[in-house]
Every structure is written in C-alpha cells, then in structure tokens.
Amino acid sequence: MSKKTFSLKRAGLVMGAVLLSFSCSLKYDETVSVEERIPEFVFQDTSMVRCDENKVTFEMSAGVLEQYKKSSETFAKDVSFISYDDEGQISTEGQCGFLFSDTDKKLYELYDDIKLYNRSENTNFFANILRWNEKNEQLTSGRGEMVKVEKEDTVMRGTGFSASGVSKTFSFRGTVSGEIETKSQEENQEEIEEESEE
C-alpha cells in the first residue's frame, strides 16, 4: 500500500512537472510588440489642456507623461488637474502620484496620495486608489481601500467607497467611522442675535 501511494505521488509530481514545462514553453511563443512596451512619447514637466466646442473642459500638469503608439492609454506621474463645468467654472481640482487613463474607454485610475476637491459640493476626498468611469460618472475605490471625505463640519472614513456624479451622492459599503463637529448653544445664540441685528 505504501509503495503504491509513493508511486502515485511520484507520478503526480512527474505529471505536474511535465504540465509546468509545457505551460512555460507556451509563454515563450507569445509575441509581444515593442510598441506596446515602449512609449512613443515621453514628456517631462508638461501641461495639457482639453477643449470641447472652444471651451476648456480639463487641464492637467504632470512631472512625467507617457503615451503609447496605437493605444488610447496614457500614464502620468506627479499629476495635478482641474476640470470645468459647462459654464466654464472650476468643478473639481485634484492631485495624485500616478494616473492611468484610457480615453477610448473613458476610464481613469488614480494612485498614491490622492486629493480631490469638488467645488459645487464643497467636499474634499483623500485616498490611495480611486477609479473614475466617465461613461456612468462613477467614482469608486477598491473594496478594502480607505477613503476620507471632508464636508463642512463632517469627516468620514470608510471602505468600499462609491460616488455618483449624476445623483451627487456617495456611500461606503464597508466599515465607516467619522466625526461631526457641532456648535455649542452659545455659538448658535450668537449667530441668531447677529442675524436679528441685521
């Protein structure tokens, strides 16, 4: 019994080694285009502006920007940006360590020390990973990634962050903690008295 078990285990090891060697050899046959690996353009300390119908809709500055041939993908490092609404007013300002964008798919991924400020909602967002889908106007984090949101006197931290540009709402699917600063009765009374004097 022990000899059969040993031989079966050994046969299994040999079979595993054969399969492994075949799977490794297949990877060597794959052709990888140099154009997919090496950027066509590399810009240092650059700024870009996107316009639609003679209106500036987006501005971006980057320490390094890479664009690839036959691809709509762009990679950038040390990024700051501003987006504008239909009236030409600043809607969102932000910065991040790294940015990946695919303009054909309208997908954008931000990484490392992300800071976003939405002017219309007077809200700050802080995170290490965020994804923006321009098609459905959804901003999301990874399920386990922590996001901090500051709005007026409220500070919230949570995981599983999701925000909708359509409904102007956000939510957390994971653990949430936060602080709400409330004014004392004396401060409220002073405000009421100031309003009545006016």
C-alpha positions as CSV (number, residue, x, y, z in Angstrom):
1,M,0.0,0.0,0.0
2,S,2.7,2.4,0.9
3,K,4.7,1.6,-2.3
4,K,1.6,2.3,-4.5
5,T,0.9,5.5,-2.7
6,F,4.5,6.6,-3.2
7,S,4.5,5.7,-6.9
8,L,1.2,7.6,-7.4
9,K,2.6,10.6,-5.7
10,R,5.7,10.4,-7.8
11,A,3.7,10.0,-10.9
12,G,1.7,13.1,-9.9
13,L,4.9,15.0,-9.4
14,V,6.2,13.9,-12.8
15,M,2.9,14.8,-14.5
16,G,2.9,18.2,-12.7
17,A,6.5,18.9,-13.9
18,V,5.5,17.9,-17.5
19,L,2.5,20.2,-17.5
20,L,4.5,23.0,-15.9
21,S,7.2,22.7,-18.6
22,F,4.5,22.8,-21.3
23,S,2.8,25.9,-19.8
24,C,6.2,27.7,-19.5
25,S,7.1,26.9,-23.1
26,L,3.8,28.4,-24.3
27,K,4.7,31.8,-22.8
28,Y,7.9,31.9,-24.8
29,D,6.0,31.6,-28.0
30,E,3.9,34.6,-27.3
31,T,4.9,37.6,-29.3
32,V,5.0,41.0,-27.6
33,S,5.1,44.1,-29.7
34,V,7.8,46.6,-28.8
35,E,5.3,49.4,-29.5
36,E,3.2,48.1,-26.5
37,R,6.1,48.2,-24.1
38,I,8.0,51.4,-25.1
39,P,6.2,54.7,-25.0
40,E,6.0,56.6,-28.3
41,F,6.2,60.0,-26.5
42,V,7.6,60.9,-23.0
43,F,7.0,64.4,-21.8
44,Q,8.8,65.9,-18.8
45,D,7.2,68.7,-16.7
46,T,4.3,69.1,-19.1
47,S,0.8,70.6,-19.2
48,M,-2.2,69.6,-21.3
49,V,-5.5,71.3,-22.0
50,R,-8.6,69.6,-23.4
51,C,-11.2,71.7,-25.2
52,D,-14.8,70.9,-26.4
53,E,-16.6,73.3,-28.6
54,N,-14.0,76.0,-28.0
55,K,-14.3,75.7,-24.2
56,V,-11.6,74.4,-21.8
57,T,-13.0,71.3,-20.1
58,F,-9.9,69.9,-18.5
59,E,-6.3,71.0,-17.6
60,M,-3.5,68.7,-16.4
61,S,0.1,69.1,-15.3
62,A,2.4,66.2,-14.8
63,G,6.1,65.6,-13.9
64,V,6.2,62.7,-16.5
65,L,3.6,61.8,-19.1
66,E,3.9,58.7,-21.4
67,Q,1.8,58.0,-24.5
68,Y,1.9,54.7,-26.4
69,K,1.5,54.1,-30.2
70,K,-1.7,52.5,-31.4
71,S,-3.2,53.0,-27.9
72,S,-5.5,55.4,-26.2
73,E,-3.7,54.7,-22.9
74,T,-1.7,57.4,-21.1
75,F,0.4,57.1,-17.9
76,A,1.4,60.1,-15.8
77,K,3.4,60.8,-12.6
78,D,3.1,63.7,-10.1
79,V,-0.2,64.9,-11.5
80,S,-2.4,67.9,-10.8
81,F,-5.6,68.6,-12.7
82,I,-8.7,70.9,-12.9
83,S,-12.0,70.0,-14.6
84,Y,-14.5,72.6,-15.6
85,D,-18.3,72.5,-15.9
86,D,-20.5,73.6,-18.8
87,E,-20.4,77.2,-17.7
88,G,-16.6,77.3,-17.6
89,Q,-16.4,77.3,-13.8
90,I,-14.0,75.0,-12.0
91,S,-15.9,71.9,-10.9
92,T,-13.1,69.7,-9.5
93,E,-9.4,70.1,-8.6
94,G,-7.1,67.3,-7.7
95,Q,-3.7,65.7,-7.5
96,C,-2.2,62.3,-7.3
97,G,1.1,60.4,-7.5
98,F,0.2,58.4,-10.6
99,L,-2.6,58.5,-13.2
100,F,-3.6,55.9,-15.8
101,S,-6.2,56.9,-18.4
102,D,-7.8,55.1,-21.3
103,T,-9.6,57.8,-23.3
104,D,-11.4,55.4,-25.6
105,K,-12.9,53.5,-22.7
106,K,-13.2,56.7,-20.7
107,L,-11.7,55.1,-17.7
108,Y,-9.2,56.8,-15.3
109,E,-7.3,55.3,-12.4
110,L,-5.6,57.5,-9.7
111,Y,-3.0,56.2,-7.3
112,D,-1.0,57.4,-4.3
113,D,-1.7,60.4,-2.1
114,I,-4.9,61.4,-4.0
115,K,-6.6,64.7,-3.0
116,L,-9.8,65.8,-4.8
117,Y,-11.9,68.9,-4.1
118,N,-15.3,69.2,-5.6
119,R,-16.3,72.9,-5.5
120,S,-20.0,72.6,-6.1
121,E,-20.4,70.2,-3.2
122,N,-17.6,71.8,-1.1
123,T,-16.2,68.4,-0.4
124,N,-12.7,67.0,-0.1
125,F,-11.7,63.4,-0.9
126,F,-8.5,61.7,0.2
127,A,-7.5,58.2,-0.9
128,N,-4.7,56.0,-2.3
129,I,-6.7,54.3,-5.1
130,L,-9.7,55.7,-7.0
131,R,-11.3,54.9,-10.3
132,W,-13.4,57.3,-12.4
133,N,-15.7,55.9,-15.1
134,E,-16.7,58.9,-17.3
135,K,-19.4,57.0,-19.1
136,N,-21.6,56.4,-16.0
137,E,-20.0,59.2,-13.9
138,Q,-19.0,56.8,-11.1
139,L,-16.0,57.3,-8.7
140,T,-15.1,54.2,-6.8
141,S,-12.3,52.8,-4.6
142,G,-11.2,49.2,-4.0
143,R,-13.4,47.2,-1.6
144,G,-10.8,47.3,1.1
145,E,-9.3,50.7,0.4
146,M,-9.8,53.5,2.9
147,V,-11.2,56.8,1.7
148,K,-11.6,60.0,3.8
149,V,-14.3,62.5,3.0
150,E,-14.5,66.0,4.5
151,K,-17.6,68.1,4.0
152,E,-18.2,71.2,6.1
153,D,-18.1,70.1,9.8
154,T,-18.2,66.3,8.9
155,V,-15.2,64.0,8.5
156,M,-15.9,60.4,7.4
157,R,-13.6,57.5,6.8
158,G,-14.6,54.2,5.2
159,T,-14.0,51.4,2.8
160,G,-15.9,50.4,-0.3
161,F,-16.4,54.0,-1.4
162,S,-18.7,54.9,-4.3
163,A,-19.8,58.3,-5.5
164,S,-22.2,59.2,-8.3
165,G,-21.7,62.3,-10.4
166,V,-25.3,62.0,-11.6
167,S,-27.1,61.9,-8.2
168,K,-24.3,63.8,-6.4
169,T,-24.3,61.2,-3.6
170,F,-21.7,58.9,-2.1
171,S,-21.7,55.8,0.0
172,F,-19.5,53.3,1.8
173,R,-20.1,49.5,1.6
174,G,-17.6,48.6,4.3
175,T,-16.6,49.9,7.8
176,V,-17.3,53.6,8.4
177,S,-16.2,56.0,11.1
178,G,-16.4,59.7,11.4
179,E,-16.7,62.9,13.4
180,I,-19.3,65.6,13.3
181,E,-18.5,69.0,14.8
182,T,-21.5,70.7,16.4
183,K,-21.7,74.2,17.6
184,S,-22.4,75.0,21.2
185,Q,-25.6,76.6,22.2
186,E,-23.7,79.9,22.9
187,E,-22.3,79.9,19.3
188,N,-25.8,79.2,17.9
189,Q,-27.3,82.0,20.1
190,E,-24.6,84.5,18.9
191,E,-25.4,83.7,15.3
192,I,-29.2,84.2,15.9
193,E,-28.5,87.5,17.6
194,E,-26.3,88.7,14.7
195,E,-28.9,87.8,12.1
196,S,-31.6,89.6,14.1
197,E,-29.4,92.8,14.3
198,E,-29.1,92.8,10.5
